[in-house]
Structures are given as C-alpha cells and as structure tokens.
Amino acid sequence: MTSGKSYVYALLAILFWSTVPTAFKLSLAQLSVLHMLAIAAFTSTVILFLIVIVTKKTRHILRSSTGDIMHSALLGLVNPFLYYIILLKAYQLLPAQVAQPLNMIWPIILVFLSIPLLGQKIRRKSFIALFISFIGVYIISSQGNLFGHEHSNTTGVLLATGSAVFWALYFILNVRDQRDEAVKLFLNFLFASFYIIVAMAVTGNWIHTDYPLKGFMAAIYTGVFEMGITFFLWLKALKLASSTDKISNLVYLAPFLSLVFIHFILHEPVYFTTPLGLVFIISGIWIQNHRRANG
C-alpha cells in the first residue's frame, strides 16, 4: 500500500511543477533566454549540490570514472543546456498554456527514438498513440480556432514539440546509467553551467547586476522548483510508493493545475482548445503506457 507520505511528496512536487510555466513567462518578460537559463541553472546547481551534501553522497562524485564524467558532459549538453534553450524560446513565442502541453508529448517521441537507439520494436498501438497525441498538438496550437491557425506561431509550436525530442533523448541516454540520480543531476547541471558560460563568452552576452526584480526572482524560483528541490521531492515520493504507477499517473494533474496559475497570475484567457487538446495528448500517452504494461 502506497504511504500517505508518498502522496504528500508527489502532490507537493506536482504543485511546484504546475507553477513553473507561469514563472517561465514572468522571467522571460524581462530577461533573455540565455540570462534566464543561466540564473536558473546556476541556482539549481547550488541546490543540487546541497542535496548531495545533505544526503551524504559526495563520495559518489569523487569516485566518478572518466566514462562517468564524459557521460555527464553529454547529458548536461542535452539537458539542461539544449533542452531548456529550445523550451524557453518556445515560451517566449507562445502563450504559456500552449507551450507547456506541447512539450508533454515526449513519452510518445521516446518510443520512436527507442527504435534506432535501443533496438526496440514498435507495435501498432504506438502509431495510434502518436496520432492521437498529435491531434492534441494540433488542437492546442490552434489557440481557440480549430479551423484556422492564424494566431499560432509556427516557430514556437515547432520549438515546443521539438523540445520533447531532446527530453526523450535525454531519458534514453540516462536510462542505462546506474549512478545515483541526485549525483547525476548535479553533474549534468555543473556541465550545463559551463556550457552556458561558454555561450555567454561567445555571444558577449554576460550576466549583469541590474535585472528587474520580478524577472530575476522568477528565474531563481525556476532554478529551485523546476530543476532542484522538486526533483528531490518526486524521487522521495517514488521511493516511498509501493507502486510507482500510482504516483507517476498523478503527474498528469500538473498541466491542468498549471492553467489555474496561468489564468490568475498571467491573466491569459484559457482557450477551450487547451484542456481539450490536453485530453488527447494524455490519452495518447495512456494508450502507449497501457500497451507497455500489458505487452
């Protein structure tokens, strides 16, 4: 039986994750993508390092082999560096209620990337799941006008869905790495911080000290609750659960809860197509996961 503590940790994580699209938009209204990512990633690196220290896992970092370090360097390039640059650019171009759910199709993309990268076979239900999810993508990207997309930003839609490819790739690269999750994530962000510094050096776009307070604090918030503490809460929830399925399915509450924060804080009018499209995307993911559980 899954403990009450497990549900508390899971629901806290979902609550924090559901506020992140709002934090993205608040920060990007005043900061560039690179500067926001830099502040969030540096904050997250510190938070994750503190988690490693508190959980007494620093020895795992010191014992990392050359192969482990190289693997972390690759993972950090994929996520958070490239993944968040693409995702944040999508948020810059799209309403939060559109960008966030489009990114959710990554479990379907994961299946198709598993063919060349993991040598897995695809069954017919995977194509059905993909088709249903992409109906959801179409509906959401219509932004309230199902039969005309004159209000949608095509580049933003492509970036939001494209970010799902990078997350799925990261998942595949990460799945066979048996190191401690907190240690892996810390090293990923440490390398990503280095890549961000290189990007700022190449572009001459260095962090400065006169950011608007709201944008700066929203970036800090993102680093703490999108990339840092929330990850730890989610792992605790999964560890305490008797069945991870019961906890994992709760994550689908996040995009619907996000709409509440988006509407009341960002004052975005919620298009009827957003929850409708979300139902299609989550249905496609459910079909895919259901196939896995039974086949």
CORPE-V919999 format. One record per residue. RES is the residue in three letters. PHI is phi in whole degrees, 0 to 359 (none if undefined). NEAR is the number of other ideal C-beta (glycine too) atoms within 10 Angstrom. D_LAST is the distance of its C-alpha to the last C-alpha in Angstrom with 1 decimal. Layout:
# CORPE-V919999
res=<RES,RES>
phi=<PHI,PHI>
near=<NEAR,NEAR>
d_last=<D_LAST,D_LAST>
This chain:
# CORPE-V919999
res=<MET,THR,SER,GLY,LYS,SER,TYR,VAL,TYR,ALA,LEU,LEU,ALA,ILE,LEU,PHE,TRP,SER,THR,VAL,PRO,THR,ALA,PHE,LYS,LEU,SER,LEU,ALA,GLN,LEU,SER,VAL,LEU,HIS,MET,LEU,ALA,ILE,ALA,ALA,PHE,THR,SER,THR,VAL,ILE,LEU,PHE,LEU,ILE,VAL,ILE,VAL,THR,LYS,LYS,THR,ARG,HIS,ILE,LEU,ARG,SER,SER,THR,GLY,ASP,ILE,MET,HIS,SER,ALA,LEU,LEU,GLY,LEU,VAL,ASN,PRO,PHE,LEU,TYR,TYR,ILE,ILE,LEU,LEU,LYS,ALA,TYR,GLN,LEU,LEU,PRO,ALA,GLN,VAL,ALA,GLN,PRO,LEU,ASN,MET,ILE,TRP,PRO,ILE,ILE,LEU,VAL,PHE,LEU,SER,ILE,PRO,LEU,LEU,GLY,GLN,LYS,ILE,ARG,ARG,LYS,SER,PHE,ILE,ALA,LEU,PHE,ILE,SER,PHE,ILE,GLY,VAL,TYR,ILE,ILE,SER,SER,GLN,GLY,ASN,LEU,PHE,GLY,HIS,GLU,HIS,SER,ASN,THR,THR,GLY,VAL,LEU,LEU,ALA,THR,GLY,SER,ALA,VAL,PHE,TRP,ALA,LEU,TYR,PHE,ILE,LEU,ASN,VAL,ARG,ASP,GLN,ARG,ASP,GLU,ALA,VAL,LYS,LEU,PHE,LEU,ASN,PHE,LEU,PHE,ALA,SER,PHE,TYR,ILE,ILE,VAL,ALA,MET,ALA,VAL,THR,GLY,ASN,TRP,ILE,HIS,THR,ASP,TYR,PRO,LEU,LYS,GLY,PHE,MET,ALA,ALA,ILE,TYR,THR,GLY,VAL,PHE,GLU,MET,GLY,ILE,THR,PHE,PHE,LEU,TRP,LEU,LYS,ALA,LEU,LYS,LEU,ALA,SER,SER,THR,ASP,LYS,ILE,SER,ASN,LEU,VAL,TYR,LEU,ALA,PRO,PHE,LEU,SER,LEU,VAL,PHE,ILE,HIS,PHE,ILE,LEU,HIS,GLU,PRO,VAL,TYR,PHE,THR,THR,PRO,LEU,GLY,LEU,VAL,PHE,ILE,ILE,SER,GLY,ILE,TRP,ILE,GLN,ASN,HIS,ARG,ARG,ALA,ASN,GLY>
phi=<none,291,287,297,299,300,293,297,299,295,291,296,299,295,300,296,299,290,273,295,305,294,297,306,293,297,287,291,291,233,237,286,302,295,292,296,298,300,297,295,292,296,298,296,300,295,299,294,294,296,297,299,293,298,274,58,242,298,297,293,293,294,269,297,278,301,297,298,296,296,294,295,297,290,299,296,291,289,212,263,298,292,303,283,299,292,296,293,296,298,295,292,263,238,299,302,292,265,296,296,290,297,289,284,282,301,298,285,301,304,298,284,288,290,293,284,270,242,69,274,262,252,260,300,297,295,290,296,298,298,298,296,295,286,298,298,300,299,298,295,291,288,51,91,233,300,253,195,250,292,267,275,262,300,299,298,297,296,292,296,287,294,298,297,295,292,293,296,297,300,300,295,295,274,295,266,270,271,293,303,297,296,295,300,293,300,295,303,288,296,292,298,299,296,298,295,299,298,298,292,293,294,271,69,254,281,297,235,251,245,291,301,301,298,295,295,292,294,291,299,302,300,298,280,257,267,245,244,300,298,301,296,298,295,297,298,298,294,293,276,282,285,223,294,300,297,279,301,293,293,297,286,287,303,296,286,294,303,299,294,295,299,289,274,259,274,63,281,292,280,292,297,286,290,296,297,295,300,300,295,297,292,297,298,296,297,301,296,291,297,298,297,293,248,221>
near=<8,16,12,9,12,21,16,14,23,25,16,17,25,21,16,21,22,21,21,22,27,22,25,27,22,21,29,21,13,16,23,15,18,18,22,27,26,23,23,30,25,19,21,27,23,16,21,25,18,14,19,20,11,10,13,8,16,13,9,18,19,6,10,16,9,7,8,17,12,11,20,24,16,12,23,25,19,19,23,29,24,17,22,24,19,21,26,24,20,26,26,18,19,23,23,25,26,29,28,29,28,25,23,26,25,20,21,23,20,21,22,16,16,18,12,8,13,12,7,13,7,12,14,8,16,21,13,14,25,19,13,20,26,16,16,25,22,16,23,30,24,22,21,15,12,14,5,10,14,7,13,20,19,10,12,20,23,15,23,28,22,17,26,23,17,23,21,21,20,22,17,15,16,17,11,8,13,6,19,14,15,19,22,22,27,27,25,28,30,17,20,29,20,14,18,25,14,11,15,15,10,8,10,6,13,11,14,7,5,5,17,12,8,13,19,18,15,25,27,17,20,26,27,18,24,22,24,25,19,21,21,20,21,21,16,17,26,17,11,17,20,11,12,13,11,15,23,15,14,14,16,15,15,20,23,15,15,23,21,13,18,25,15,10,14,16,7,19,9,14,21,10,20,26,16,15,27,22,13,20,27,21,15,25,20,15,18,21,16,12,16,12,7,7,7>
d_last=<24.6,24.6,28.3,30.5,31.3,27.8,27.9,31.4,30.4,27.4,29.5,32.3,30.1,28.8,32.5,33.7,31.0,31.8,35.4,34.8,34.8,38.2,39.4,38.3,40.5,43.4,43.6,43.1,45.9,48.3,46.7,45.5,41.8,42.9,45.1,42.6,39.9,42.6,43.6,40.1,38.9,42.0,41.7,38.1,39.0,41.7,39.5,36.8,39.5,40.9,37.5,37.4,40.9,40.5,37.4,39.4,37.1,39.7,39.8,36.3,37.8,40.7,38.6,36.6,36.7,37.7,34.1,33.0,35.7,34.9,31.3,32.4,34.8,32.1,29.9,32.9,33.7,30.3,30.2,32.5,35.0,33.6,30.9,33.5,36.2,34.1,32.8,36.3,37.8,35.4,36.6,40.2,39.7,37.7,37.9,35.8,33.9,32.8,32.1,30.0,27.2,27.1,26.2,23.1,21.0,20.3,16.6,16.1,18.6,16.9,13.9,16.5,18.7,16.0,16.5,20.1,20.3,17.3,16.6,13.0,11.8,11.3,9.6,11.9,10.7,11.8,15.2,15.4,14.8,17.4,19.8,19.7,20.4,23.1,24.7,25.0,26.6,29.0,29.9,30.6,32.5,34.7,36.3,37.3,38.1,35.2,37.3,39.0,38.2,41.8,41.3,38.2,38.7,36.6,37.0,35.8,32.7,31.9,32.5,30.4,27.3,28.2,28.3,24.5,24.2,26.3,24.3,21.0,22.9,24.4,21.0,19.9,23.4,23.3,19.9,21.3,24.6,25.0,28.3,29.1,27.9,31.3,33.0,30.7,31.2,34.9,35.3,33.3,35.8,38.7,38.0,37.3,40.7,42.3,40.8,42.0,45.5,45.5,44.5,47.4,49.8,49.0,49.4,52.2,50.4,51.0,50.4,53.5,54.9,55.7,52.4,52.5,51.6,48.8,46.9,47.4,46.3,43.2,42.2,42.8,40.7,37.8,38.2,38.2,35.5,33.1,33.0,34.6,34.8,31.9,29.5,31.0,30.6,26.9,26.4,28.4,26.4,23.1,25.0,26.4,23.3,21.7,18.4,18.0,15.8,19.0,21.1,19.0,18.7,22.5,22.9,22.6,25.9,27.6,28.0,29.4,31.7,32.8,34.3,36.7,38.1,38.2,40.1,42.6,43.2,42.9,44.0,41.5,41.4,37.7,36.8,35.1,32.6,31.4,29.6,28.6,27.0,25.3,23.6,22.2,21.1,19.5,17.8,16.3,15.1,13.7,11.7,10.4,9.7,8.3,5.6,5.2,5.9,3.7,0.0>
